[in-house]
Amino acid sequence: MSRITQVEVFPVAVPFARRFVLGSGAVGAPDAVPDQSTAVVFVKLTTEDGVVGWGEQRALPSWSYETAETMAVVIRRHLAPILLDLTPFDVELFHRRAAQRLSPAVSNGFPFARAALDVALHDAAGKLAGVPVHALLGGKVHDELPLCSAIGVGDPDAVRDHALRSAEYSAYKVKIGGDLDADTAAIETIAEVADGKPLWLDANQSYRPAALRQLLDRTRHIRTIHCIEQPVPSTDTLAMRRVRELVDLPVAIDEGSFSAQDLARAIRLDAADLVVVKTCKSGGLRNALKTAHTALAGGVELLASGLTDCGVAFAAALHVFSQLELALPAELNGPELLTDLYVDGLHITKAVATVPTAPGLGVEVDEERIRAESLNLRYC
């Protein structure tokens, strides 16, 4: 069995094509100075037979605590030694050893760093087996995934322009930031040009329950609002339950549910109607599926999202989500928000992505560009 002999880490400041702001802070903008703390971390695994697996995850400390520096340190000093001499098929053993070395407290421990390596393991394993990643996970149900447009916090003119340019998308995810007047104006503006398509509101923890009720009272006339995602702080599961009691709209949990155990707790507390599945916060592909299975067992519907993925993680998400029944189109916004991707082989037509079928992730990674743009981070 082909064993892993080398693990390489490449933090890269990936350029944005348009400004994107969440309720918890800015993600990127075309004119932004490259920020090491929000870089994308690519990893490359090489086996003794020369088979390569690629992984990727974005560092976004305004969304979760990991930075590019911590991810690089954790991978190089703690996780890479665990991987050496394992095979790409030893995914569960890798996670078991990772949890022993970097013990989780309440939820996942360093899930973004682990997810980057998990994706690379699956890529290499698929190549060794000669099958696409979705076949390793049980096979795809869908050949294509429609995508949801992600519209950041902004003034009415900016969000109208974005919505009009995203007319091919079959749903709109609307970021709101906690300002009642500005958020009301943004929601009403997008509803005017959305042509009846569903609106998926995402507060990214920027509201209190009472203020959210006021916002939804103001926008009650908009009948296409499908749900509200993570309106309150991620640590306050009881506030999520309070929101469900106050508002007449399905409530989705995201930052408050990183693992299947997190979701089981939220279900027990009646704190969510839907859950957002992300490979990054889950720590990898199979862990994301564990969350999805927990949701289905608990009567909670599924939403799918990423974290402005740059091609490698985008492809991985397609493999995972291709076997799930989603309540709304997947919000995988990398192709929409970034200048370009770091892979070839993805096929997206009219905001519908085709699930790759070549071995591994099914994409060709631009290694030369990644190496050329790699940042030299301190303490790594």
N, C-alpha and C positions, 0 to 999 in steps of 0.2 A: 504494500500500500504506500502510495506516494506521500512522504512526510514533508511538513513545512520546514524550510531551512532559513528563510529570511522574511523579515517584516520591516517595511519602510513606511515612513509617515511624511506627508506633504501638506502643510497648511498653506492655503491659497486664498488671497483676497479676491473674491469673484465680483466682477463689475455688474451693476444693475442697469437695465434699460429704462426703468421708470422708478420714481420715488414710491416707497412702500412703508407705511407706518401702521403699527398695531396700537391697540389700547394700552399696551405695556411699554411702548417705545418704538423708535425707528428701527427698521431692518436694513434698509439701504436706499441709495439714490444715485443717479447717474454722475453727479458732480461731487459725490462724497469722497473724502480722503480715505484710502484703504485702511481699515481698522482691523488690527490683528485679533482683537477680542471677538469679532464676529466673522472670522475667516471660516472657510470650508476646509475640513480636514479630510484629505484623501489618504487611503492606505493601500499598499500593494503587498500581497503575500506571494511568495515564490516557493514552489516545492522542489524536492530533490530531482524531479524529472523535468523541471523547467516550466511547469504549469503555473499560470499566474491568476490570481484572484484580486479583484478591485473592490474596495468599499469606500463609502463617503458619508459624512454627516456634517451639517452646519453647526457651528457654535453660535448660540444666540442667548447670551446671559440675561437679557431682558425678558426672555421667555422661560428659560430654565438655567440652572446655576453653572453649567459647564461652559468654559471658554476654550478657545483654540489652544491656549497654553496648557490648561489642565488636561485637555484631551490628549495632546501630544505627549505630555509627561506620563500620564496614566498608561497610554499605549506602549510607549518606549520602555518605561521602567518596570511596569507591573504586568501588563497583559501580554506583551510580546514574549517574555520568557515562558509564560504558560503555554503559548501556541507552539513554540519550537519543539519539534519531534512529534507533535500531533499530526493527524491527517485532516484535510478539509472536511471530512465526514464527521469529525468528532465535535460537532456543534454543542451538544448537550454537555459533554465532558468539559469543554472550554468554559461554558457558563457556570458549571458547578465549581470549577477551580477559581474562576474570577470572583464568584460570590464568597468563596472562602478567603481569598487574598484581600479583597476589598469589600468587606461585609456590608450589605445594605442595612440601613437603619430601619425605616418604616416601609419604603417603597423600593424602587430599583436603585442600585448603586452604580454611578457613572454610566447610565444607559446609553448616552450618545457615543461615548468612546467604545463601548461594547458593541453597539449596533454597527459602527463602521467596520469592525472586524468580523462581525457576524455576516454582514453582506458579502465581504470578501471571501469568507469561508464557503458560502453558498455558491458564489461565482466560480471558485476553483473546483468545488465538488461537482457542479454541473458540467464543467468542461471535462473533468476526469471521467465522468459517467457518460458523456456524450448526450446529455439531455438538458433542456431549459430548466431554470430554477423552479418554475411552477410545477414541473413534474416531480421534483424532490419533495414538494410540499403536498402532493396528492393530486395535482393536475388542475388545469384551469377549467372554469365553467363558462367564462366569457372570453371571446376573442378580442373584444374592444372595450374600452372604458371611456364614456363621455366625461368631459372635464368641466369643472366649475370655475368661473372667473373669480379672482380675488381682488377686491377693490379696497385699497387702504383708506385710513382716516384722512379726510381732506375737505376742502371747501366745495360747495355745490358745483362750481365750474369744473374743477378737477375730477370729481367723481362722475359727473355727466360725460365728460370727454372719455374717461376710461370705460364706462359702460357702453358707450357708442362704439368704441373701437373693439370691444369684446362681444359684439353682437352675435358671433358664431357660437358662443358658449351657451349651454342649455340651462345654466343656473348662475346666480351671482352670490358670492360670499361677501357680505358687507361688513367691514371692520368699523366698530364704533369705539369711542374713546372716553366716555363718561361725561361729556358736555351735552346736556339735554337739548339745547337749541341747535347746536351743530350736528348732532347725531340725527335729530328729527329731520333737519333739512337734507342731510345726505340720504337717508332712507327714502324720503319722498321723491327726491331727485332721481334716484336709481329706479324706483318703482315706475316713474313716468316713462322711462325709456326701455324698461325691461320686457315690455310686450307680453306680460302675463307670466313670465318665467319665475320660478320660486326664488325667494330671497332667504339667505341663510345668514342671520346676524351673529357676529362674533365680537364679544366685548373684551376678550382677553383680560378678565379680572378687574375691569375698570368701573364697575357699578356697585352700589349698595342695593339691597332688595327694594326698598321704598322708592329710590330714584328710578330703578328699572321699571317699576310699575307705572311711574309717571310717563316714562318714554313710551311704553307700550300702549298706554291710554291715548297718547297723542297720535300714535300711528295705527290705531285700531281699525281705521277705515281702509288700510292697505291689506287686502285679503290674501296676498301672495307670500306673506311672511311665514316661513315654514317652521323656524325654530330660533331659539336664542342660545348661543354657546358660551359657556363659562363666564357668566356675568360677574361673579364674585371671586374673591381670592381663592386660590387653589387649595389652601390649607383649611378652608372653612366649609366642610361638607354639610354641616347643619344649616349654613346660610343657603346652600344650594337647595336643600329641602324647603327652607322658608320661601325661596323664590318660586318653587313649584306650587306652593300653597297660595301665593299672591297673584300669580299671572296666569292668564288663560292662553298659554302657548307652550309647546313642548320645550323642555330644557335639556341641552346637551352638555355633558361633562367632557373636558379635554385636559387642561393642565392639572386638574384634580384627580386624574386617573392615569397613572403611568403603567400599572401592571394589572394582571387579572385579579390579583388580591385587592388592589385598590378599587377596582370596579365592583367586586363582590361586596365590599364594604359599603359602597355608595348605593348599590341595589338594596342591601339590607336596610339602609336608612331612607329609602324612597327619595333619593337625591337626584335622580336623572331619568329622563325618558329615552335619551340617545347617548351614545358614547362615540367620541372621535378616535379612530384607530390610527396610530402613527408608528412606523417602525422605529424611528429615532427614540421616542420616549419609552417604547417597549423594550429596548435593548436588542432588537433583532427581529427577524422574520417570523420564526415560530412563536416567539413570545407575543408578537402582534396577533397572531392567529389564536393564541390562548385567550387573549382579551376578547376577541370576536366571539369565540365559543362561549365564554362566560356571559357575554351580553345576550346571546341567543337563548341560553339556558335560563336567563333571568328576565326575559321579555323586554329587553332593551334593544332598540334599533341601532343600526350601524351607520356611521359617517366615516369617510376616509379623507385623510389629509397628509401633507408632507410639511417640510420646512424650507421652501424655496430651493428644492433639490437641483443639482447641476448636471444630472444625466445618469450617474451611477445609481444614486439612491432613488431617482425617479424610476429607472428601470426596475429596481428591486420592488418598489411599491406596486408597480403594475403586476408583477408576478403574484404578490400577496393578494391584492384586491381583486384579481381576476377570478377568484373562487368565492367571493363574498357577494351577498345581496345587499346593496347599499340603498339608503333612504333617499340620497341625493347624489348627483354626479360628484366624482372625486375632486377634491381641491388640491391638485398637484400643480403649483403655480410657477415652477421654474421656467418652463418654456415661455410663459407670458411675461415674466418680470425681469428675467436676466438678459444680458446682451446676447449671449449665446451659451450653448452647453458644451461640456467637455467630452462628449462622446459622439460617435456616429452610429447609425443603425436604428435610431428611434423613428417611428412613423406616426405623425400626428396630422390628421386631415380634418379641417373644419372643427377643431376643438374635440376631436375624438382620437384617443391614443390606441394603437394596436399593441397587443401584448406580444413581446418578442418570443420567437420560437427557436432561435439558435442556441447552442449549448451555453450553459452558464447564464449570465444576465442577458446575453444576446446582443451586446453592444460592444463597439470598439472604442477603447479609451484613448484620449489624446495625451499619452504619457509625456511626450516631448514638451507640450505646453505646460502641463502640470509641473514638471521639473523646472522649467524656465521661470515660472511664476511663483514657485515655492518661497515662503517667507522664512527668514531666520529668526525664530522666536527665542527670546531669552529664557533661561532656566530649563530649556528642553534638551 
